[in-house]
Amino acid sequence: MALRDFEILTFDVVGTLIDFETGMLDYLRPIARQAGLHIDDDRLLGHYATAEDEQHRLTPGEAFPQMMAPAYRRMAKELGLPVSDDLAEGFRLSIPSWPAFPDSADALQRLKKRFRLVAMTNSDNWALGHFAQRLGNPFDDTVTAEDVGLNKPDPQFFAYARGRQSVHGYKLGDYLHVAQSQYHDIGIAKALGYCTCWIERRQGKAGFGGTPEPQDVTKPDYHFSKLLELADAVDAGR
């Protein structure tokens, strides 16, 4: 199936369009330095991924911003970082400063000319509002964990999102799900029958960074390292 044959692109946001790893590290590095700790980036991100995954299992109905303060407390205890209410809440409040990937906004505007764009994110509406503004408000519709009451990779998240779009006449074959996370998105989307596009933002880097490691790496239908490459492929008629 040619990329131009799809009608609707659904997007993971955090990790695919927004560089959450840089945003988190910008918050965590100064705390570690001020505490006299030398903790490399991979270790910081890996401990966050584990802490968030554990928190998700405890509170599966919460959007990830609400998980950030308890996740900070858990990872801080493990790493020896200082712990306080202000530091834990400050982790969540760092969200508005998280950068978009350099190619995200321009690529989305190009894709918007051909497709309906829908955000599907484990964020809450507050966080998504900041992300969407940073991206140039490209989305025709949005679905958040706050809306659904649960998070990806729960299949019901995808069912809720499809239900919202079905009123516009879209069927499963019209969708291309675009995401970085194998754990939250690519594996489950493929299992549910979606065509998938893996934007492998960590291509060339070891491990899975701030995202939990999947049991298996799912082969997507399309595979790029940047969103810009997807936009280029669409424009080239691939």
KAHU-V459381 format. One record per residue. N is the residue number from 1. RES is the residue in one letter. SS is DSSP state (@ for helix, = for strand, . for the rest). PHI is phi in whole degrees, -180 to 180 (999 if undefined). PSI is psi in whole degrees, -180 to 180 (none if undefined). Layout:
{{N:RES:SS:PHI:PSI} {N:RES:SS:PHI:PSI}}
//
This chain:
{{1:M:.:999:130} {2:A:.:-73:147} {3:L:@:-57:-37} {4:R:@:-68:-13} {5:D:@:-78:-18} {6:F:.:-73:156} {7:E:.:-116:-22} {8:I:=:-139:131} {9:L:=:-110:124} {10:T:=:-104:137} {11:F:=:-123:130} {12:D:.:-67:147} {13:V:.:-106:-56} {14:V:=:-81:115} {15:G:.:104:-27} {16:T:.:-99:-47} {17:L:.:-109:-34} {18:I:=:-108:130} {19:D:.:-84:79} {20:F:@:-68:-29} {21:E:@:-65:-45} {22:T:@:-62:-43} {23:G:@:-60:-45} {24:M:@:-67:-44} {25:L:@:-64:-36} {26:D:@:-61:-30} {27:Y:@:-82:-42} {28:L:@:-81:-36} {29:R:@:-58:-49} {30:P:@:-62:-33} {31:I:@:-64:-44} {32:A:@:-65:-44} {33:R:@:-62:-45} {34:Q:@:-65:-25} {35:A:.:-87:0} {36:G:.:74:24} {37:L:.:-104:142} {38:H:.:-112:94} {39:I:.:-119:121} {40:D:.:-74:163} {41:D:@:-61:-43} {42:D:@:-61:-37} {43:R:@:-70:-42} {44:L:@:-59:-49} {45:L:@:-67:-40} {46:G:@:-64:-40} {47:H:@:-69:-35} {48:Y:@:-64:-47} {49:A:@:-57:-44} {50:T:@:-67:-43} {51:A:@:-65:-41} {52:E:@:-67:-40} {53:D:@:-63:-41} {54:E:@:-65:-41} {55:Q:@:-67:-37} {56:H:@:-60:-39} {57:R:@:-70:-31} {58:L:@:-78:-38} {59:T:.:-132:69} {60:P:.:-66:-17} {61:G:.:-88:-5} {62:E:.:-90:141} {63:A:.:-69:156} {64:F:@:-63:-30} {65:P:@:-58:-33} {66:Q:@:-73:-17} {67:M:@:-87:-10} {68:M:@:-71:-40} {69:A:@:-64:-51} {70:P:@:-65:-32} {71:A:@:-65:-40} {72:Y:@:-61:-45} {73:R:@:-60:-41} {74:R:@:-68:-48} {75:M:@:-71:-33} {76:A:@:-64:-41} {77:K:@:-62:-40} {78:E:@:-72:-35} {79:L:@:-95:-11} {80:G:.:84:17} {81:L:.:-74:153} {82:P:.:-65:149} {83:V:.:-126:130} {84:S:.:-157:164} {85:D:@:-61:-41} {86:D:@:-65:-42} {87:L:@:-68:-41} {88:A:@:-66:-46} {89:E:@:-71:-33} {90:G:@:-62:-30} {91:F:@:-59:-48} {92:R:@:-65:-41} {93:L:@:-74:-4} {94:S:.:-76:-13} {95:I:@:-53:-46} {96:P:@:-61:-18} {97:S:@:-94:-3} {98:W:.:-66:134} {99:P:.:-83:155} {100:A:=:-79:154} {101:F:.:-62:147} {102:P:.:-57:-28} {103:D:.:-95:-8} {104:S:@:-62:-54} {105:A:@:-63:-47} {106:D:@:-66:-43} {107:A:@:-63:-41} {108:L:@:-63:-40} {109:Q:@:-65:-36} {110:R:@:-68:-43} {111:L:@:-68:-31} {112:K:@:-63:-23} {113:K:.:-69:-21} {114:R:.:-117:-24} {115:F:.:-131:157} {116:R:=:-78:131} {117:L:=:-111:127} {118:V:=:-129:126} {119:A:=:-82:134} {120:M:=:-129:101} {121:T:=:-134:146} {122:N:.:-78:6} {123:S:.:-73:169} {124:D:.:-93:177} {125:N:@:-69:-32} {126:W:@:-61:-50} {127:A:@:-65:-44} {128:L:@:-63:-34} {129:G:@:-58:-42} {130:H:@:-68:-43} {131:F:@:-64:-46} {132:A:@:-62:-40} {133:Q:@:-63:-41} {134:R:@:-65:-29} {135:L:.:-90:0} {136:G:.:88:22} {137:N:.:49:61} {138:P:.:-89:-9} {139:F:.:-88:139} {140:D:.:-81:-25} {141:D:=:-157:161} {142:T:=:-138:146} {143:V:=:-133:122} {144:T:=:-116:165} {145:A:@:-62:-30} {146:E:@:-65:-39} {147:D:@:-65:-45} {148:V:@:-84:-33} {149:G:.:87:13} {150:L:.:-161:175} {151:N:.:-118:154} {152:K:.:-63:142} {153:P:.:-94:23} {154:D:.:-61:127} {155:P:@:-58:-27} {156:Q:@:-67:-25} {157:F:@:-62:-46} {158:F:@:-67:-38} {159:A:@:-63:-42} {160:Y:@:-62:-46} {161:A:@:-64:-42} {162:R:@:-66:-37} {163:G:@:-61:-40} {164:R:@:-62:-38} {165:Q:@:-85:-19} {166:S:@:-64:-27} {167:V:.:-67:-17} {168:H:.:-96:3} {169:G:.:92:7} {170:Y:.:-80:137} {171:K:.:-111:168} {172:L:@:-57:-39} {173:G:@:-68:-11} {174:D:@:-83:-11} {175:Y:=:-94:144} {176:L:=:-127:119} {177:H:=:-94:124} {178:V:=:-114:122} {179:A:=:-160:158} {180:Q:.:-92:-37} {181:S:.:-82:115} {182:Q:@:-65:-38} {183:Y:@:-69:-49} {184:H:@:-86:-25} {185:D:@:-130:-61} {186:I:@:-64:-46} {187:G:@:-62:-50} {188:I:@:-71:-39} {189:A:@:-62:-44} {190:K:@:-62:-42} {191:A:@:-64:-29} {192:L:.:-86:0} {193:G:.:98:6} {194:Y:.:-76:148} {195:C:=:-75:141} {196:T:=:-127:150} {197:C:=:-128:114} {198:W:=:-89:115} {199:I:=:-94:98} {200:E:.:-86:80} {201:R:.:-63:-24} {202:R:.:-97:19} {203:Q:.:-56:130} {204:G:.:89:-8} {205:K:.:-103:151} {206:A:.:-77:145} {207:G:.:71:-165} {208:F:.:-115:10} {209:G:.:61:-127} {210:G:.:-88:10} {211:T:.:-111:138} {212:P:.:-57:147} {213:E:.:-75:130} {214:P:.:-76:159} {215:Q:.:-65:-39} {216:D:.:-139:151} {217:V:.:-92:117} {218:T:.:-83:134} {219:K:.:-76:120} {220:P:.:-84:171} {221:D:.:-75:-33} {222:Y:=:-135:150} {223:H:=:-146:117} {224:F:=:-135:161} {225:S:.:-93:-17} {226:K:.:-139:153} {227:L:@:-66:-32} {228:L:@:-57:-35} {229:E:@:-67:-35} {230:L:@:-64:-47} {231:A:@:-61:-41} {232:D:@:-63:-42} {233:A:@:-64:-40} {234:V:@:-63:-47} {235:D:@:-64:-29} {236:A:.:-82:-4} {237:G:.:81:20} {238:R:.:-74:none}}
//
